[in-house]
Amino acid sequence: MTTDIASYIAEVGRSARAASRIIAAASSASKSNALKQIAAAVDTARATIKAENAKDMAAAEKNGIDQPLIDRLMLNDKGIDQMIEGILQVEALKDPVGEMSDFSYRPTGIQIGKMRVPLGVIAMIYESRPNVTVDAASLSLKSGNACILRGGSEAFHSNQAIAACVTQGLQAADLPASAVQLLNTTDRAAVGELLKQDEFIDVIVPRGGKGLIERISAESKIPVIKHLDGICHVYIDDDADPDMAIAIAFNSKAEKLAVCNALETLLIHQDIAQRVLPPLAEQFSNAGIELRGCSRAQQIVAMNLATEADWAEEYLGPILAVRIVDNLDQGIEHINEYGSQHTDVIVTENYTKSRAFISRVDSASVMVNASSQFADGFEYGLGAEVGISTDKIHARGPVGLEGLTSQKYVVFGAGELRHR
C-alpha cells in the first residue's frame, strides 16, 4: 500500500464530505436539472462510450473472462439507451429529501414528527456492469447524497467515459463535480483504504461476486448494505394452477440465468409433482438447464441426484435443484434453512396458504404467483437500484431512493419547558 494511494483516497473522502453538504441542501429542481444534463451528456458521448467499452471488451476476451461477465460488460446503443432511460426515470421520481411524516402532539404540547434526510456519503464498490456507474450516481444525487464509485478493473475505460458525462452534467447544473467521484485507479489497495474512511464515508454498498462482498464485510470500518447470495426458491403448492406454476417456475429460472433473482431451487408439493415436473423438465431440458433432484424427484423424471451442497448453491447458470416436499410446512422449513433471504415465491390458489408463506418466509422479497425475476428496483417502481439488500437493518430488498435516506426527529414547540 503506497502513501500516494492513501493520500488520494483521503482527499477523495474529504471532497465527497464537503460536496455532500451542498447536495443535501440542493433543491429538487437543481438535482433534476443535473440528472437531465447527465442524460444529455451520455447521449452526446455515445461514440466515445462505445469506443472505450470496446477496449474493455477486448481485454476481457483476451483475459478469458467468463461469458456471463462479458455479457454484463458490453455497452451497445441499446445499453446506452437503457442507461439514459434509467437516469430520466430517477429524475421523474418524487424527491424523498425533506419529506415529513408521523406527526403527533404530546401531552406537553410539543409536536413530534420525522423528516427524511440523506445518508451523506455513499461509497459503491462494484464489478463488471458499467451501467451501475450511472445508476449509482443518479440515485445518490436524487436522494441528496455524494458518492464515491470504485468500479471493477475490467470496466475501467467504460466507467471513466460514463463518469466524465456525470461530471459534465453536474458542472452544467452548477453543482460540485466532487458530488460523484469515480476512482481513477485499479490498485486493489484503494479498496482497503476506502474501507477505513469512516470519518468521511457513511455507508459502503458492495455489488459483485461473493468474494468481493465477503472481503468488504470483513474489513470495513463503515456500515455495509449488502447481499451475499441469491438462493431463490419457487414453491409449487398442491393448490396451485398447474399451467401457472409451470410458467412461473420456468420464467423464474430461464428468463435470465446469471442474476441474483433467478430461481436456484424448485420445491414441489408431492401431490402435484406428477402433473408439473415432467412438462417442466422438458422445458428446462430444451433450454439447456440441468436438473439435480432429490430421490423422489428422480422417480418422476430422470435427473442427476442432488447433494446437500446443491440446496445451498447459487448457480448463476444452467443448473437447477429440485426437491419434492411433503407439504407447505416442509417447503417453508427448507427455504428458511437453505435460502439466502433474497427472494422466494409460492404458487397457490389458496389464500390461507399464501398468507402463511409470506408471514413465515424470512426473505427480503416474498411473492405470491409471480416470477422471482420481478425482484428488481426497476420493476418495483424505484427507477433503479444500487443493489438488493438481504440485511435486516435500515434497507432491505432493492435499494432505491428511500433506501439511501434516513430519518431524523423534528420537534415543534411554543415555549414548552420540561419539568421532571
LUMGUMI-146113 format. One record per residue (C-alpha): residue in three letters; x, y, z. Coordinates in steps of 0.001 Angstrom, whole numbers, padded with zeros to 6 digits, always signed. Example, Ala and Ser with C-alpha at 12.3 -4.5 7.8 and 13.67 -1.06 7.14 Angstrom:
<rs>
Ala+012300-004500+007800
Ser+013670-001060+007140
</rs>
This chain:
<rs>
Met+000000+000000+000000
Thr+001540+003255-001087
Thr+001341+006577+000674
Asp+000096+008074-002599
Ile-002960+005804-002666
Ala-003750+006528+000980
Ser-003447+010271+000420
Tyr-005524+010119-002754
Ile-008382+008211-001093
Ala-008367+010519+001912
Glu-008618+013548-000377
Val-011490+011917-002298
Gly-013257+011339+001027
Arg-012767+014933+002174
Ser-014048+016284-001139
Ala-017073+013996-001007
Arg-017935+015083+002528
Ala-017786+018755+001533
Ala-019903+018106-001571
Ser-022435+016090+000424
Arg-023390+019171+002441
Ile-024112+021094-000767
Ile-026044+018261-002400
Ala-028070+017659+000763
Ala-029289+021260+000636
Ala-029823+021362-003144
Ser-033356+021942-004377
Ser-035329+019265-006192
Ala-035210+021427-009324
Ser-031416+021680-009164
Lys-030989+017928-008758
Ser-033447+017247-011585
Asn-031558+019620-013843
Ala-028306+017801-013089
Leu-029852+014447-013983
Lys-031226+015801-017253
Gln-027823+017270-018073
Ile-026147+013917-017307
Ala-028607+012081-019558
Ala-027907+014560-022381
Ala-024152+014201-021892
Val-024384+010392-022093
Asp-026404+010659-025297
Thr-023864+013045-026853
Ala-020932+010830-025823
Arg-022277+007608-027372
Ala-019368+007145-029756
Thr-016792+007726-027019
Ile-018536+005395-024566
Lys-018742+002600-027159
Ala-015104+003079-028157
Glu-013925+002907-024542
Asn-016180-000091-023912
Ala-014608-001844-026902
Lys-011224-001579-025155
Asp-012661-003260-022068
Met-014380-005963-024126
Ala-011161-006771-025991
Ala-009220-007033-022737
Ala-011915-009204-021151
Glu-011870-011664-024035
Lys-008065-011720-024041
Asn-008030-012432-020290
Gly-010542-015265-020610
Ile-013290-013698-018508
Asp-016435-015849-018282
Gln-019122-015169-020888
Pro-021804-014027-018380
Leu-019418-011309-017148
Ile-018586-010292-020710
Asp-022315-010014-021424
Arg-022731-007702-018437
Leu-019779-005630-019567
Met-020970-004908-023109
Leu-022393-001473-023930
Asn-024079-001001-027310
Asp-026633+001622-028386
Lys-029419-000341-026711
Gly-027469-000420-023452
Ile-026781+003312-023660
Asp-030470+003957-024351
Gln-031313+001955-021224
Met-028835+003996-019170
Ile-030406+007240-020364
Glu-033897+005893-019670
Gly-032800+004913-016161
Ile-031444+008409-015427
Leu-034659+010048-016596
Gln-036807+007607-014628
Val-034911+008511-011453
Glu-035269+012202-012326
Ala-039057+011775-012600
Leu-039383+010131-009174
Lys-040580+012078-006172
Asp-037722+013623-004203
Pro-037727+011946-000774
Val-035483+014518+000920
Gly-037304+016771+003350
Glu-040466+014666+003387
Met-042101+014949+006815
Ser-044362+012333+008376
Asp-045724+010700+011534
Phe-046611+013915+013336
Ser-048339+013753+016682
Tyr-048926+016061+019648
Arg-047655+015081+023064
Pro-049486+015922+026298
Thr-046770+018512+026976
Gly-047852+020469+023902
Ile-044843+019696+021695
Gln-045386+018267+018222
Ile-043144+015343+017176
Gly-042515+014183+013609
Lys-039889+012748+011284
Met-038025+014216+008318
Arg-036351+012156+005596
Val-032691+013108+005128
Pro-029736+011886+003000
Leu-027254+009390+004427
Gly-024335+011668+003468
Val-021529+009986+001530
Ile-022034+006584-000104
Ala-019150+004502-001432
Met-020148+001994-004083
Ile-017756-000849-004923
Tyr-018864-002945-007883
Glu-017770-005239-010681
Ser-018375-005707-014416
Arg-021511-003696-015157
Pro-020644-000164-016309
Asn-024323+000850-016164
Val-024005+000697-012361
Thr-021861+003839-012594
Val-024752+005915-013854
Asp-027385+004131-011720
Ala-025451+004791-008522
Ala-024713+008390-009491
Ser-028366+009090-010360
Leu-029812+007574-007197
Ser-027220+009222-004979
Leu-027847+012676-006458
Lys-031637+012384-006354
Ser-031502+011300-002699
Gly-029179+014195-001803
Asn-026035+012136-001252
Ala-022494+012429-002525
Cys-020959+009199-003772
Ile-017583+007627-004375
Leu-017539+004931-007061
Arg-014998+002166-007442
Gly-015747+000050-010496
Gly-014015-003145-011492
Ser-010775-003068-013458
Glu-012465-004987-016292
Ala-014757-001980-016953
Phe-012205+000757-016261
His-012364+002550-019624
Ser-016151+002330-019877
Asn-016612+003669-016352
Gln-014260+006581-016926
Ala-016156+007612-020056
Ile-019501+007457-018250
Ala-018147+009301-015205
Ala-016944+012113-017466
Cys-020575+012565-018557
Val-021688+012700-014913
Thr-019085+015362-014170
Gln-020171+017349-017202
Gly-023815+017202-016106
Leu-023045+018306-012567
Gln-020995+021248-013755
Ala-023728+022285-016207
Ala-026180+022317-013290
Asp-023806+024347-011077
Leu-023389+021505-008597
Pro-019977+020345-007322
Ala-018271+017792-009548
Ser-016983+016086-006401
Ala-020558+015037-005584
Val-019824+011984-007766
Gln-016233+010764-007881
Leu-015069+007670-009748
Leu-011693+006439-008527
Asn-009078+006745-011252
Thr-007037+003749-010128
Thr-007365-000027-010379
Asp-004951-000538-007488
Arg-006538-003037-005078
Ala-005086-001031-002192
Ala-007647+001676-002976
Val-010486-000551-001773
Gly-008738-001222+001524
Glu-008198+002496+002017
Leu-011837+003285+001230
Leu-012977+000874+003925
Lys-011033+002881+006524
Gln-012574+006266+005690
Asp-015256+006222+008383
Glu-014609+009925+009016
Phe-015860+010787+005527
Ile-017980+007846+004299
Asp-021310+006929+005886
Val-022145+003660+004137
Ile-020496+001146+001801
Val-022547-000628-000880
Pro-020726-003588-002485
Arg-022177-005059-005663
Gly-020447-008029-007181
Gly-019311-011562-006503
Lys-019426-013318-003175
Gly-015669-012929-002657
Leu-015846-009147-003023
Ile-018757-008818-000614
Glu-017219-011137+001981
Arg-013978-009155+001887
Ile-015730-005816+002314
Ser-017959-007105+005108
Ala-014923-008453+006968
Glu-012641-005423+006527
Ser-014934-002397+006576
Lys-014980+000058+009486
Ile-018083+001572+007840
Pro-021638+000149+007829
Val-022288-002069+004790
Ile-025525-002610+002819
Lys-025049-005998+001186
His-026273-009319-000025
Leu-024021-012349-000286
Asp-026153-014813-002246
Gly-029343-015035-004250
Ile-030519-018551-003414
Cys-034106-018048-004581
His-036927-020590-004378
Val-040253-021256-006043
Tyr-042602-023490-004042
Ile-045405-025072-006094
Asp-048283-025841-003737
Asp-050803-028660-004228
Asp-053456-025927-004641
Ala-051539-024270-007492
Asp-052887-023870-011002
Pro-050565-026282-012866
Asp-050195-024167-016016
Met-049451-021043-013987
Ala-046980-022949-011833
Ile-045088-024267-014852
Ala-044902-020819-016454
Ile-043731-019084-013259
Ala-041110-021704-012418
Phe-039668-021692-015934
Asn-039567-017888-016184
Ser-038044-017570-012708
Lys-035080-019634-013850
Ala-034731-019225-017592
Glu-035567-015566-018258
Lys-032023-014695-017217
Leu-029637-017145-015596
Ala-026778-015054-014219
Val-028834-012739-011998
Cys-029326-012763-008246
Asn-033127-013062-008521
Ala-033026-016239-010657
Leu-034600-019417-009305
Glu-031997-021825-007903
Thr-034124-024423-006039
Leu-037588-025571-007101
Leu-039784-027054-004358
Ile-042881-029034-005364
His-045677-030417-003176
Gln-045793-034209-003502
Asp-049456-034218-004572
Ile-048872-032070-007682
Ala-045366-033187-008634
Gln-046537-035780-011219
Arg-048522-033087-013047
Val-045964-030272-013174
Leu-042483-031798-013011
Pro-042462-033770-016326
Pro-043536-030811-018516
Leu-041205-028504-016584
Ala-038303-030923-017017
Glu-038919-030950-020768
Gln-038888-027144-020925
Phe-035733-026924-018846
Ser-034044-029582-020979
Asn-034907-027686-024152
Ala-033358-024576-022558
Gly-030154-026465-021747
Ile-030731-026409-017986
Glu-029515-029388-015927
Leu-031762-030646-013123
Arg-030381-032024-009865
Gly-033102-033538-007723
Cys-033902-035461-004581
Ser-034625-039201-004821
Arg-038381-038577-005076
Ala-037871-036173-007980
Gln-035670-038791-009695
Gln-038552-041292-009523
Ile-040694-038919-011601
Val-038113-037589-014086
Ala-034604-038776-014903
Met-032091-036308-013445
Asn-028852-036204-011508
Leu-029060-036740-007760
Ala-028783-033529-005740
Thr-026318-033412-002867
Glu-026673-031463+000364
Ala-024448-028770-001137
Asp-026903-028209-004005
Trp-029599-026882-001666
Ala-027294-024027-000611
Glu-025835-023247-004033
Glu-026283-020082-006079
Tyr-025560-021468-009542
Leu-025982-018284-011605
Gly-026071-020637-014565
Pro-027913-023517-016273
Ile-028377-025771-013217
Leu-031494-026097-011058
Ala-032016-028053-007830
Val-035403-029794-007414
Arg-036949-031172-004236
Ile-040309-032821-003627
Val-041713-031832-000209
Asp-044499-033296+001902
Asn-046383-030049+002486
Leu-046201-026272+002870
Asp-044533-026509+006270
Gln-041659-028581+004893
Gly-041274-026162+001986
Ile-041030-023179+004319
Glu-038584-025029+006575
His-036357-025759+003561
Ile-036373-022118+002445
Asn-035577-020751+005892
Glu-032766-023288+006349
Tyr-031051-023096+002961
Gly-032192-019771+001482
Ser-030267-016517+001479
Gln-033208-014271+002447
His-033310-012791-001034
Thr-036481-013726-002981
Asp-038893-016633-002549
Val-042155-017453-004327
Ile-045269-019524-003627
Val-047603-020589-006420
Thr-051033-021374-004973
Glu-054725-020581-005322
Asn-055177-020989-001557
Tyr-055329-017609+000210
Thr-054649-019036+003674
Lys-051514-020809+002477
Ser-050272-017726+000657
Arg-050661-015666+003842
Ala-048805-018298+005857
Phe-045983-018288+003301
Ile-045487-014528+003243
Ser-045657-014374+007051
Arg-043233-017191+007777
Val-040646-016972+004983
Asp-037908-014627+006208
Ser-036738-013014+002969
Ala-036352-009511+001577
Ser-038937-010221-001151
Val-041725-012793-000765
Met-044026-013291-003739
Val-047332-014983-004496
Asn-047995-016235-008029
Ala-045278-014171-009744
Ser-041814-014799-011178
Ser-038856-014311-008851
Gln-037237-012233-011601
Phe-039525-009327-010673
Ala-037299-008716-007604
Asp-035683-005656-009110
Gly-035649-001946-008358
Phe-036970-001007-011803
Glu-039864-003489-011554
Tyr-040673-002269-008036
Gly-041060+001291-009300
Leu-037835+002551-007738
Gly-036460+003754-011085
Ala-033188+001936-010461
Glu-031317+000405-007561
Val-027820+000391-006136
Gly-028275-003247-005173
Ile-030523-005692-003348
Ser-030010-005898+000386
Thr-030610-009049+002391
Asp-029726-007232+005602
Lys-032456-006566+008152
Ile-031364-003156+009416
His-032250+000055+007551
Ala-032611-001028+003903
Arg-033927-004423+002783
Gly-034661-005645-000730
Pro-033960-003430-003781
Val-032255-000272-002507
Gly-033572+002822-004270
Leu-034060+006424-003213
Glu-035680+005743+000142
Gly-033020+003162+000991
Leu-030367+005864+000518
Thr-032016+008126+003084
Ser-032651+008025+006796
Gln-035000+009892+009099
Lys-034444+012347+011891
Tyr-036905+013501+014511
Val-038154+017054+014334
Val-039882+018745+017248
Phe-042044+021897+017159
Gly-042946+023763+020289
Ala-044255+027096+021534
Gly-042025+027689+024502
Glu-042750+024415+026325
Leu-040301+023544+029109
Arg-039658+020126+030610
His-040100+019779+034373
Arg-039236+016479+035983
</rs>
